[in-house]
Amino acid sequence: MTPVELMAQPNGHAEAINKPPRPGGTYTVREQPLGSTRHIRIVAIGAGASGLNLIRTLRLNLTDYEITVYEKNADVGGTWLENRYPGCRCDVPSHSYQFSWRQKKDWTNFFSAAEEIGEYLCQVCDEEGMRGSIKTLHQVVLARWNEEHGRWELIVRNLESGEEFNDHADFLVNGSGILNDWKWPDVEGLDAYQGRLIHTARWPKDFDHTGKTIAVIGNGSSGIQVLPELQPAAEKLYHIVRTPTWVLPPRIQAWKLMGQAGEVLSKIQLDAQENFSQETIEKFQSDPDFYREFVKKLEVEVNNAFPVVLTNGPVQAFARAKVTEYMTAMLGGNEELCRALIPDFPLGTRRMTPGHGYLQALTKPNVVIKRSGIRRFVPEGIELETGEVLRVDAIVCATGFNTSFIPRFPIIGRDGNLQERWKKETPKAYMSCAVDGLPNYFMFLGPNAPIGHGSVFTLSEHIAKYITGAIRKCQTEGIRSLAPSRGAVDDYFEHVTAFMPRTAWAAPISSSDGSGGGSGGSRSWFRSDDGRVTALHPGSRIHFFHMLERFRGEDWEYDYLPSGGECESEGEGEERRRKGWNRFAYLGNGFSTKELDPASDSTWYLDEDAIVRRGWNKPRKVV
């Protein structure tokens, strides 16, 4: 045993120096080295991309913990398990829409279909051995913060048996997502319709649309994708839209002409449906340098999209002109269609969507555009606000999701139920990840996350690292609980509110066609009912990543463990818990786990990579 190890033994030298630092104090030095961890239990909600990323990030960065992920569906995958309508695919390039730590080289299409993304997530889960941490068909139905015990008390429902049971967690992480709580259109008489009523997020496998008269409600991403799949075999197709939307030209063409990925894109082969050739897939698999170049160049293009939404910038004006030109061409120059479908609001005010075949389908003789709101459903179909009744065999509702950020179950913190709080006020969070008054509670893609900025896979990696860092801080620094301060959340929200008018996201959406069916005002899932932009980050993707690089400890409020290092037993209250606390108790007995762990390098600080990481010898840019 080395001298350091001998001296670090409990009570080996402590009695002579362990004196209270304050007159009459009860503080005692904790007999453990700096870096020691306390055992913690983490519960996460949702086993989509965020949940899987969290499991992996915790494995890489924490010890002495346990995690359970509750997933309401029968399998992992989240959005990509639930949404399987015809034409459903991602609108982010496949090679950007993947984990950086688990790259897939045999994607079949430039924009992956839902089935392939779902299979990818299942494969990652299986091959990484994550299923042992995941309980499918389990749903958290209530979470309540217990201040006395410093933990979350949970009620969980087994969706197979219907039984409910209690659980607890030191940390609760909500990764339930934003685009999976689907909703029917908010119109009268939903139950009156006697035909086939379908929502894109619950597509029935047995539905055959051949020869039927169909109404498709909505022109968001789902409506744009499903309509061209239904059009060829339908007898007649009514497309009901209240607000026009910007439909982007194929991104590959645009990037080849003016993006940084033009050269590398010219080296791949795609068919008319944007499927990769077998030769291209084999090149990805056999040439790692080319594959890496391809992935990085696509990522640059995704990151470069932010200037488009800055309303007073030259990029917005140029892009808007080009997209208008493209939409006009795809609509065959038809003045009536162009007037009904090309927006008069800035590019990006509603989510911009690439629509392979969508605009062309709208010009077909069996498609009728109805630029109108819906008054009510009737037994034979739909009555529009104009009074016209559409008699249809089936209604397809591409009417989206509940994006209010209001939790689906009660989350009761220090200030009451978050559901009630966010019903009364605009949802706001600290850097989209945490909420004041909710200790040890974190979110993926909460209010003002960059949900419209590109791949959620990459976003969830950065968020998982941030959350894990905060949890580790608590685990190793004697912190019982932490939550962002109300002042920090309010200041962040003030910045968000001041920034958003610079963007197209905050621009008003008008209805100037006179049909009586426009949305008016500010209808967009990006916004709350009061018109504030709640779904998007005030900056670029890189801005968001940069923001999360450093944990701003000054923005958080802490509750510390007593100097013994353990939470109190049941029945012990605030006074007992506070007895003997000291924020520096985690410093322990004067030794560090870095010098006591035989597997660690106790002179790591001399390594070149450590020096560069600390900035001691970081190259400076010469101006």
C-alpha positions as CSV (number, residue, x, y, z in Angstrom):
1,M,0.0,0.0,0.0
2,T,1.4,3.4,-1.0
3,P,1.7,6.3,1.5
4,V,-1.2,8.0,-0.3
5,E,-3.5,5.0,-0.1
6,L,-2.5,4.4,3.6
7,M,-3.3,8.0,4.6
8,A,-6.6,8.0,2.7
9,Q,-8.0,5.1,4.8
10,P,-11.0,6.2,7.0
11,N,-9.9,7.4,10.4
12,G,-6.2,7.0,9.5
13,H,-5.5,10.5,10.3
14,A,-8.8,12.3,10.6
15,E,-9.3,12.5,14.3
16,A,-6.4,14.9,14.9
17,I,-7.7,17.4,12.3
18,N,-11.5,16.9,12.3
19,K,-12.5,20.0,14.3
20,P,-15.7,22.0,13.7
21,P,-15.0,25.0,11.5
22,R,-17.6,27.1,13.2
23,P,-18.2,27.7,16.9
24,G,-20.8,25.3,18.1
25,G,-21.1,23.8,14.6
26,T,-21.9,20.1,13.8
27,Y,-19.9,19.9,10.6
28,T,-17.5,17.0,10.3
29,V,-15.2,16.1,7.4
30,R,-16.6,13.4,5.2
31,E,-14.3,10.4,5.3
32,Q,-14.1,9.8,1.5
33,P,-11.9,11.2,-1.3
34,L,-12.9,13.9,-3.7
35,G,-14.7,12.4,-6.6
36,S,-16.7,9.8,-4.6
37,T,-20.2,9.1,-5.9
38,R,-23.4,8.4,-4.1
39,H,-25.8,5.8,-5.6
40,I,-28.7,7.4,-7.5
41,R,-31.8,6.2,-9.3
42,I,-32.8,7.8,-12.6
43,V,-36.1,7.4,-14.3
44,A,-36.6,8.5,-17.9
45,I,-39.7,8.7,-20.0
46,G,-39.7,7.6,-23.6
47,A,-37.5,5.2,-25.6
48,G,-37.1,7.2,-28.8
49,A,-33.8,8.7,-30.0
50,S,-33.5,10.8,-26.8
51,G,-34.1,7.9,-24.4
52,L,-31.5,5.7,-26.2
53,N,-29.0,8.6,-26.3
54,L,-29.5,9.1,-22.5
55,I,-28.8,5.4,-21.7
56,R,-25.6,5.5,-23.7
57,T,-24.4,8.8,-22.3
58,L,-25.0,7.8,-18.7
59,R,-23.0,4.6,-19.3
60,L,-20.1,6.5,-20.6
61,N,-20.0,9.1,-17.9
62,L,-21.6,7.8,-14.6
63,T,-21.0,5.0,-12.2
64,D,-23.0,3.9,-9.2
65,Y,-26.4,4.5,-10.7
66,E,-29.4,2.7,-12.0
67,I,-31.8,3.8,-14.7
68,T,-35.3,2.7,-15.8
69,V,-36.8,4.0,-19.0
70,Y,-40.6,3.8,-19.2
71,E,-42.0,3.6,-22.7
72,K,-45.7,3.6,-23.4
73,N,-45.4,1.8,-26.8
74,A,-44.8,-1.9,-27.4
75,D,-41.3,-1.2,-28.7
76,V,-38.7,1.5,-28.9
77,G,-38.6,4.1,-31.6
78,G,-41.0,6.8,-30.5
79,T,-42.2,9.0,-33.4
80,W,-40.9,6.5,-35.9
81,L,-42.8,3.6,-34.4
82,E,-46.1,5.5,-34.3
83,N,-46.1,7.3,-37.7
84,R,-46.3,4.8,-40.5
85,Y,-48.7,6.4,-43.0
86,P,-47.9,6.0,-46.8
87,G,-45.0,8.3,-47.8
88,C,-43.9,8.9,-44.2
89,R,-40.2,9.8,-44.1
90,C,-37.8,12.2,-42.5
91,D,-37.2,15.6,-44.1
92,V,-33.6,15.7,-42.8
93,P,-31.0,13.7,-44.9
94,S,-30.5,10.2,-43.7
95,H,-26.8,10.6,-43.0
96,S,-27.5,13.5,-40.7
97,Y,-30.5,11.7,-39.1
98,Q,-28.5,9.2,-37.2
99,F,-26.4,8.9,-34.0
100,S,-22.8,10.2,-34.5
101,W,-21.7,7.2,-32.4
102,R,-23.6,4.7,-34.5
103,Q,-23.4,5.7,-38.1
104,K,-25.3,3.6,-40.7
105,K,-23.7,3.2,-44.1
106,D,-26.5,1.4,-45.9
107,W,-29.4,3.9,-45.8
108,T,-31.4,3.1,-48.9
109,N,-32.8,6.6,-49.5
110,F,-31.4,10.2,-49.2
111,F,-34.4,10.9,-47.0
112,S,-35.2,7.8,-45.0
113,A,-38.6,6.2,-44.7
114,A,-40.2,5.8,-41.2
115,E,-39.9,2.0,-41.4
116,E,-36.1,2.2,-42.0
117,I,-35.6,4.7,-39.2
118,G,-37.6,2.6,-36.8
119,E,-35.6,-0.5,-37.7
120,Y,-32.4,1.5,-37.1
121,L,-33.4,2.5,-33.6
122,C,-34.4,-1.1,-32.8
123,Q,-31.1,-2.4,-34.1
124,V,-29.1,0.2,-32.0
125,C,-31.1,-0.7,-28.9
126,D,-30.5,-4.4,-29.4
127,E,-26.9,-4.3,-30.3
128,E,-26.0,-1.9,-27.5
129,G,-27.8,-4.1,-25.0
130,M,-30.2,-1.4,-23.9
131,R,-33.4,-3.3,-23.5
132,G,-32.6,-4.4,-20.0
133,S,-33.1,-0.7,-19.0
134,I,-36.4,-0.2,-20.8
135,K,-39.9,-1.2,-19.8
136,T,-42.2,-1.0,-22.7
137,L,-46.0,-0.7,-22.4
138,H,-45.4,1.2,-19.2
139,Q,-46.6,4.8,-18.7
140,V,-45.9,7.3,-16.0
141,V,-49.2,8.8,-15.0
142,L,-48.1,11.0,-12.1
143,A,-44.9,12.5,-10.7
144,R,-44.6,14.4,-7.4
145,W,-41.5,15.9,-5.9
146,N,-41.0,14.9,-2.3
147,E,-39.1,17.7,-0.6
148,E,-38.5,15.8,2.6
149,H,-36.9,12.8,0.9
150,G,-35.3,14.7,-2.0
151,R,-36.7,12.5,-4.7
152,W,-39.5,12.1,-7.2
153,E,-42.4,9.8,-6.3
154,L,-44.0,8.2,-9.3
155,I,-47.1,6.3,-10.2
156,V,-46.6,4.1,-13.2
157,R,-49.3,2.1,-15.2
158,N,-48.7,-1.2,-16.8
159,L,-50.6,-0.8,-20.0
160,E,-50.9,-4.6,-20.5
161,S,-52.5,-5.4,-17.2
162,G,-53.9,-2.0,-16.3
163,E,-52.3,-2.2,-12.9
164,E,-50.6,0.8,-11.3
165,F,-47.6,0.8,-9.0
166,N,-45.3,3.2,-7.2
167,D,-41.7,4.0,-8.1
168,H,-39.2,6.7,-7.2
169,A,-36.3,8.5,-8.7
170,D,-33.6,10.9,-7.6
171,F,-33.7,12.4,-11.1
172,L,-36.6,12.4,-13.6
173,V,-35.8,12.9,-17.3
174,N,-38.7,13.5,-19.7
175,G,-37.9,12.4,-23.2
176,S,-41.5,11.8,-24.4
177,G,-41.0,14.1,-27.3
178,I,-43.1,16.9,-29.0
179,L,-44.5,15.3,-32.2
180,N,-46.2,12.1,-31.0
181,D,-49.3,13.3,-29.1
182,W,-51.6,13.3,-32.1
183,K,-54.9,15.1,-32.2
184,W,-58.1,15.2,-34.3
185,P,-59.2,18.4,-35.9
186,D,-61.0,20.7,-33.5
187,V,-64.3,20.9,-35.3
188,E,-67.9,20.0,-34.5
189,G,-69.4,16.6,-35.2
190,L,-66.4,14.4,-35.3
191,D,-68.5,11.4,-34.3
192,A,-71.2,12.2,-36.8
193,Y,-69.2,11.1,-39.9
194,Q,-70.2,7.6,-41.0
195,G,-67.3,6.8,-43.3
196,R,-63.7,5.8,-42.6
197,L,-62.0,8.4,-40.3
198,I,-58.2,8.1,-40.2
199,H,-55.4,10.1,-38.6
200,T,-51.9,9.9,-40.2
201,A,-50.3,9.1,-36.8
202,R,-52.6,6.0,-36.5
203,W,-52.6,4.7,-40.0
204,P,-54.7,1.5,-40.3
205,K,-52.8,-1.3,-42.1
206,D,-56.0,-2.6,-43.7
207,F,-57.0,0.6,-45.4
208,D,-57.3,0.4,-49.2
209,H,-57.9,3.8,-50.8
210,T,-58.2,2.5,-54.4
211,G,-61.2,3.9,-56.2
212,K,-62.4,5.9,-53.2
213,T,-63.3,9.6,-52.8
214,I,-61.0,10.9,-50.1
215,A,-60.6,14.2,-48.2
216,V,-57.1,15.0,-46.9
217,I,-57.2,17.7,-44.2
218,G,-54.0,19.6,-43.6
219,N,-50.9,20.6,-45.5
220,G,-48.2,20.2,-42.9
221,S,-45.4,17.7,-43.3
222,S,-47.8,14.7,-43.0
223,G,-50.3,16.0,-45.5
224,I,-47.6,16.9,-48.0
225,Q,-46.2,13.4,-47.8
226,V,-49.4,11.3,-47.8
227,L,-51.3,13.1,-50.5
228,P,-49.1,12.1,-53.5
229,E,-49.2,8.5,-52.3
230,L,-53.0,8.5,-52.3
231,Q,-53.7,10.5,-55.5
232,P,-52.9,8.0,-58.2
233,A,-55.3,5.3,-57.1
234,A,-58.0,7.5,-55.6
235,E,-61.2,8.2,-57.6
236,K,-61.3,11.8,-56.3
237,L,-59.2,13.6,-53.7
238,Y,-60.2,16.8,-51.9
239,H,-57.3,18.6,-50.3
240,I,-58.6,21.0,-47.6
241,V,-56.1,23.7,-46.4
242,R,-56.6,26.8,-44.4
243,T,-53.2,28.3,-44.9
244,P,-50.7,28.0,-47.8
245,T,-47.2,26.6,-47.0
246,W,-43.8,26.8,-48.5
247,V,-42.8,23.6,-50.3
248,L,-39.1,23.3,-50.9
249,P,-37.4,22.2,-54.1
250,P,-35.3,19.0,-53.9
251,R,-32.4,19.9,-51.6
252,I,-30.0,17.8,-53.5
253,Q,-30.4,20.1,-56.5
254,A,-30.1,23.3,-54.4
255,W,-27.0,22.0,-52.6
256,K,-25.4,21.0,-55.9
257,L,-25.9,24.4,-57.3
258,M,-25.0,26.6,-54.4
259,G,-24.0,24.6,-51.3
260,Q,-20.7,23.3,-49.9
261,A,-21.8,19.7,-50.5
262,G,-22.0,20.1,-54.3
263,E,-18.7,18.3,-55.1
264,V,-19.3,15.3,-52.8
265,L,-23.0,15.0,-54.0
266,S,-21.8,14.8,-57.6
267,K,-20.0,11.6,-56.6
268,I,-23.1,9.6,-55.6
269,Q,-25.8,8.0,-57.6
270,L,-29.5,8.4,-57.0
271,D,-32.6,7.3,-58.9
272,A,-35.7,9.4,-59.5
273,Q,-37.1,8.5,-56.0
274,E,-33.7,9.6,-54.4
275,N,-32.8,6.0,-53.6
276,F,-29.0,5.3,-53.4
277,S,-27.6,3.0,-56.0
278,Q,-26.0,-0.2,-54.8
279,E,-22.7,1.2,-56.1
280,T,-23.0,4.2,-53.9
281,I,-23.9,2.2,-50.8
282,E,-20.9,0.0,-51.4
283,K,-18.7,3.0,-51.7
284,F,-20.0,4.3,-48.4
285,Q,-19.1,0.9,-46.8
286,S,-15.7,0.5,-48.4
287,D,-14.3,4.0,-48.3
288,P,-14.4,5.5,-44.8
289,D,-12.8,8.7,-45.8
290,F,-15.4,9.4,-48.5
291,Y,-18.2,8.4,-46.1
292,R,-16.9,10.8,-43.5
293,E,-16.6,13.6,-46.0
294,F,-20.1,13.0,-47.2
295,V,-21.6,13.0,-43.8
296,K,-19.7,16.2,-42.7
297,K,-20.6,18.1,-45.8
298,L,-24.3,17.3,-45.4
299,E,-24.1,18.4,-41.8
300,V,-22.7,21.7,-42.9
301,E,-25.6,22.2,-45.2
302,V,-28.1,21.4,-42.4
303,N,-26.3,23.8,-40.1
304,N,-26.3,26.6,-42.7
305,A,-30.1,26.7,-42.9
306,F,-30.6,29.3,-40.1
307,P,-29.9,32.5,-42.1
308,V,-32.9,31.7,-44.3
309,V,-35.3,32.5,-41.4
310,L,-33.8,35.9,-40.6
311,T,-36.5,38.1,-42.2
312,N,-34.4,41.1,-43.1
313,G,-31.4,39.3,-44.5
314,P,-30.4,38.8,-48.1
315,V,-30.6,35.0,-47.8
316,Q,-34.3,35.1,-47.0
317,A,-35.1,37.3,-50.0
318,F,-33.0,35.2,-52.4
319,A,-34.4,31.8,-51.1
320,R,-38.0,33.1,-51.1
321,A,-37.7,34.1,-54.8
322,K,-36.2,30.8,-55.7
323,V,-38.9,28.7,-53.9
324,T,-41.6,30.9,-55.4
325,E,-40.1,30.2,-58.8
326,Y,-40.0,26.5,-58.1
327,M,-43.6,26.2,-56.8
328,T,-44.9,28.2,-59.7
329,A,-43.2,25.8,-62.1
330,M,-44.4,22.7,-60.3
331,L,-48.0,24.0,-60.3
332,G,-47.7,24.4,-64.1
333,G,-48.1,28.2,-63.8
334,N,-51.8,27.8,-62.9
335,E,-52.7,31.2,-61.5
336,E,-55.5,29.9,-59.3
337,L,-53.4,27.2,-57.8
338,C,-50.5,29.6,-57.3
339,R,-52.7,32.1,-55.6
340,A,-54.1,29.5,-53.3
341,L,-50.9,27.7,-52.4
342,I,-47.9,30.0,-52.5
343,P,-47.7,32.0,-49.2
344,D,-47.4,35.7,-48.9
345,F,-45.6,35.4,-45.6
346,P,-41.9,34.9,-45.1
347,L,-40.1,31.6,-45.9
348,G,-40.0,29.6,-42.7
349,T,-43.0,31.1,-40.9
350,R,-44.5,27.7,-41.1
351,R,-42.2,24.6,-41.2
352,M,-40.6,24.4,-44.6
353,T,-41.0,20.9,-46.1
354,P,-39.6,19.2,-49.2
355,G,-42.5,17.7,-51.0
356,H,-41.5,15.0,-53.5
357,G,-44.4,14.9,-56.0
358,Y,-46.8,16.9,-53.8
359,L,-47.2,20.0,-56.0
360,Q,-47.4,17.9,-59.2
361,A,-50.1,15.8,-57.6
362,L,-52.2,18.9,-57.0
363,T,-52.4,19.6,-60.7
364,K,-53.9,16.2,-61.5
365,P,-57.6,16.1,-62.6
366,N,-58.8,14.0,-59.7
367,V,-57.5,16.5,-57.1
368,V,-59.6,19.5,-55.9
369,I,-58.1,22.1,-53.6
370,K,-60.4,23.6,-51.0
371,R,-58.9,26.7,-49.4
372,S,-61.3,26.8,-46.5
373,G,-61.9,26.0,-42.9
374,I,-64.2,23.3,-41.8
375,R,-67.5,24.1,-40.2
376,R,-68.4,20.6,-39.1
377,F,-68.4,16.9,-39.9
378,V,-71.6,15.5,-41.2
379,P,-72.7,11.9,-41.8
380,E,-71.7,11.9,-45.4
381,G,-68.5,13.9,-45.1
382,I,-67.4,17.5,-44.4
383,E,-69.3,20.8,-44.4
384,L,-66.9,23.6,-45.2
385,E,-67.1,27.2,-43.8
386,T,-68.4,28.2,-47.2
387,G,-71.4,25.9,-46.7
388,E,-70.3,23.4,-49.3
389,V,-70.6,19.7,-48.3
390,L,-68.0,17.3,-49.5
391,R,-69.3,13.7,-49.8
392,V,-66.4,11.3,-49.2
393,D,-65.7,7.6,-48.5
394,A,-62.8,8.4,-46.2
395,I,-61.3,11.4,-44.3
396,V,-57.6,11.5,-43.7
397,C,-56.7,13.9,-40.9
398,A,-53.1,15.1,-41.3
399,T,-53.8,17.5,-38.5
400,G,-50.7,17.1,-36.5
401,F,-50.0,16.9,-32.8
402,N,-50.5,18.6,-29.5
403,T,-47.4,20.9,-29.3
404,S,-48.5,23.0,-26.3
405,F,-45.6,21.5,-24.1
406,I,-48.2,21.0,-21.4
407,P,-47.3,17.6,-19.9
408,R,-49.7,14.7,-20.5
409,F,-49.6,13.8,-16.8
410,P,-49.4,15.8,-13.5
411,I,-45.8,16.8,-12.7
412,I,-46.1,18.4,-9.2
413,G,-43.1,20.3,-8.0
414,R,-42.5,23.0,-5.5
415,D,-44.9,25.4,-7.2
416,G,-47.7,23.0,-7.9
417,N,-48.7,21.1,-11.0
418,L,-46.8,22.1,-14.1
419,Q,-49.8,21.2,-16.2
420,E,-51.9,24.0,-14.6
421,R,-49.0,26.4,-14.6
422,W,-48.4,26.1,-18.3
423,K,-52.1,26.3,-19.1
424,K,-52.1,29.8,-17.4
425,E,-48.8,31.1,-18.8
426,T,-46.5,30.7,-21.8
427,P,-44.4,27.6,-21.3
428,K,-40.8,28.6,-20.6
429,A,-37.8,26.6,-19.6
430,Y,-34.1,27.0,-18.9
431,M,-32.3,26.4,-22.2
432,S,-35.2,24.1,-23.1
433,C,-33.8,21.5,-20.6
434,A,-35.2,22.3,-17.1
435,V,-37.9,24.2,-15.3
436,D,-37.7,26.4,-12.2
437,G,-39.6,24.9,-9.2
438,L,-39.0,21.3,-10.5
439,P,-35.8,20.0,-8.8
440,N,-33.8,17.2,-10.4
441,Y,-36.1,17.4,-13.5
442,F,-34.8,17.6,-17.0
443,M,-36.3,17.5,-20.5
444,F,-35.3,16.7,-24.0
445,L,-36.7,19.3,-26.5
446,G,-38.7,21.3,-24.1
447,P,-39.9,24.9,-24.8
448,N,-37.6,26.8,-27.2
449,A,-35.5,23.8,-28.2
450,P,-34.2,23.7,-31.8
451,I,-36.8,21.2,-32.9
452,G,-37.0,22.8,-36.4
453,H,-33.2,23.2,-36.8
454,G,-32.2,19.8,-38.1
455,S,-31.6,16.2,-36.9
456,V,-33.0,15.5,-33.4
457,F,-30.4,12.7,-33.1
458,T,-27.5,15.2,-32.9
459,L,-29.6,17.5,-30.7
460,S,-30.3,14.7,-28.3
461,E,-26.6,13.8,-28.0
462,H,-25.8,17.3,-26.8
463,I,-28.7,17.5,-24.5
464,A,-27.9,14.1,-23.0
465,K,-24.4,15.2,-22.3
466,Y,-25.6,18.4,-20.6
467,I,-28.1,16.5,-18.4
468,T,-25.6,13.9,-17.5
469,G,-23.1,16.5,-16.5
470,A,-25.6,18.1,-14.2
471,I,-26.5,14.8,-12.7
472,R,-22.8,13.9,-12.1
473,K,-22.3,17.3,-10.5
474,C,-25.0,16.4,-7.9
475,Q,-23.7,12.8,-7.5
476,T,-20.1,13.9,-6.8
477,E,-20.5,17.3,-5.1
478,G,-22.9,16.5,-2.3
479,I,-25.9,18.2,-4.0
480,R,-29.2,16.7,-3.0
481,S,-31.2,18.6,-5.6
482,L,-30.9,21.4,-8.1
483,A,-33.2,23.5,-10.2
484,P,-32.8,26.6,-12.3
485,S,-33.7,29.8,-10.5
486,R,-36.9,31.7,-11.5
487,G,-34.7,34.7,-12.3
488,A,-32.6,32.7,-14.7
489,V,-35.6,31.2,-16.5
490,D,-37.2,34.7,-16.7
491,D,-34.1,36.2,-18.1
492,Y,-33.7,33.5,-20.7
493,F,-37.3,33.9,-21.7
494,E,-36.8,37.6,-22.0
495,H,-33.9,37.0,-24.4
496,V,-36.0,34.5,-26.5
497,T,-38.9,37.0,-26.7
498,A,-36.7,39.9,-27.8
499,F,-34.9,37.8,-30.4
500,M,-37.8,36.1,-32.1
501,P,-39.1,39.2,-34.1
502,R,-35.9,38.9,-36.1
503,T,-37.1,35.6,-37.5
504,A,-39.8,34.4,-39.9
505,W,-41.1,32.2,-37.1
506,A,-42.7,35.3,-35.4
507,A,-44.1,36.8,-38.6
508,P,-47.9,37.0,-38.9
509,I,-49.6,34.5,-41.2
510,S,-52.3,36.2,-43.2
511,S,-55.2,34.9,-45.3
512,S,-55.6,37.2,-48.2
513,D,-57.5,34.9,-50.6
514,G,-60.9,36.0,-49.3
515,S,-62.1,32.4,-48.9
516,G,-63.0,32.9,-45.3
517,G,-60.9,29.9,-44.4
518,G,-57.6,31.5,-43.6
519,S,-55.9,31.0,-40.2
520,G,-55.6,34.6,-39.5
521,G,-53.1,36.1,-37.0
522,S,-50.3,33.7,-36.1
523,R,-51.4,30.1,-36.6
524,S,-48.4,27.8,-36.5
525,W,-47.3,24.9,-34.3
526,F,-44.2,26.9,-33.6
527,R,-46.2,29.2,-31.3
528,S,-48.3,29.1,-28.2
529,D,-51.9,30.4,-28.1
530,D,-50.7,33.9,-27.2
531,G,-48.5,34.0,-30.4
532,R,-45.1,33.6,-28.7
533,V,-42.6,31.3,-30.4
534,T,-42.3,28.4,-28.0
535,A,-41.0,25.5,-30.2
536,L,-37.8,27.0,-31.6
537,H,-34.4,28.1,-30.3
538,P,-33.3,31.7,-30.7
539,G,-30.4,31.0,-32.9
540,S,-28.7,28.4,-35.1
541,R,-28.0,24.7,-34.3
542,I,-24.3,25.6,-33.6
543,H,-25.5,28.4,-31.3
544,F,-27.5,25.8,-29.3
545,F,-24.6,23.4,-29.1
546,H,-22.3,26.2,-28.0
547,M,-24.7,27.3,-25.4
548,L,-24.8,23.9,-23.8
549,E,-21.0,23.5,-23.7
550,R,-20.7,25.0,-20.2
551,F,-22.9,24.4,-17.2
552,R,-23.7,27.9,-15.8
553,G,-23.8,27.0,-12.1
554,E,-24.7,30.5,-11.2
555,D,-28.1,30.1,-12.8
556,W,-29.1,27.2,-10.4
557,E,-30.4,26.8,-6.9
558,Y,-28.9,24.0,-4.8
559,D,-30.0,22.0,-1.9
560,Y,-27.1,20.2,-0.2
561,L,-26.8,16.9,1.6
562,P,-25.8,16.8,5.3
563,S,-22.1,16.4,5.8
564,G,-22.5,12.7,6.2
565,G,-23.3,12.5,2.5
566,E,-26.6,10.5,2.7
567,C,-30.2,11.6,2.4
568,E,-32.2,11.4,5.6
569,S,-34.2,8.4,6.5
570,E,-38.0,8.5,6.4
571,G,-39.5,10.9,8.9
572,E,-36.6,13.2,9.2
573,G,-37.5,16.7,8.2
574,E,-36.0,19.9,7.0
575,E,-34.3,20.9,10.3
576,R,-32.6,17.5,10.7
577,R,-31.5,17.5,7.1
578,R,-30.0,20.9,7.3
579,K,-28.0,20.0,10.4
580,G,-24.3,20.0,9.6
581,W,-24.6,20.7,5.8
582,N,-21.7,22.4,4.1
583,R,-21.5,22.9,0.3
584,F,-17.8,21.8,0.4
585,A,-18.4,18.6,2.3
586,Y,-17.7,16.7,-1.0
587,L,-14.1,17.7,-0.8
588,G,-13.8,15.0,1.8
589,N,-10.6,13.7,3.4
590,G,-8.1,15.5,1.3
591,F,-7.5,12.9,-1.3
592,S,-8.9,12.4,-4.8
593,T,-10.3,9.4,-6.6
594,K,-7.9,10.3,-9.4
595,E,-4.9,9.3,-7.3
596,L,-6.5,6.3,-5.5
597,D,-7.9,4.5,-8.6
598,P,-5.2,2.0,-9.8
599,A,-6.6,2.2,-13.3
600,S,-6.3,6.0,-13.6
601,D,-3.3,8.1,-14.6
602,S,-2.5,10.4,-11.8
603,T,-0.3,12.6,-14.0
604,W,-2.9,13.0,-16.8
605,Y,-2.4,16.8,-16.7
606,L,1.0,16.3,-18.5
607,D,-0.6,14.7,-21.5
608,E,-0.6,16.9,-24.7
609,D,-4.3,16.4,-25.3
610,A,-5.2,17.5,-21.8
611,I,-3.1,20.7,-22.2
612,V,-4.8,21.5,-25.5
613,R,-8.3,20.8,-24.0
614,R,-7.5,23.2,-21.1
615,G,-6.5,25.9,-23.6
616,W,-3.0,26.2,-22.2
617,N,-1.4,25.7,-25.6
618,K,-4.4,26.2,-27.9
619,P,-3.4,27.7,-31.3
620,R,-4.7,31.2,-31.7
621,K,-6.1,32.6,-34.9
622,V,-3.9,35.2,-36.3
623,V,-5.8,38.3,-37.5
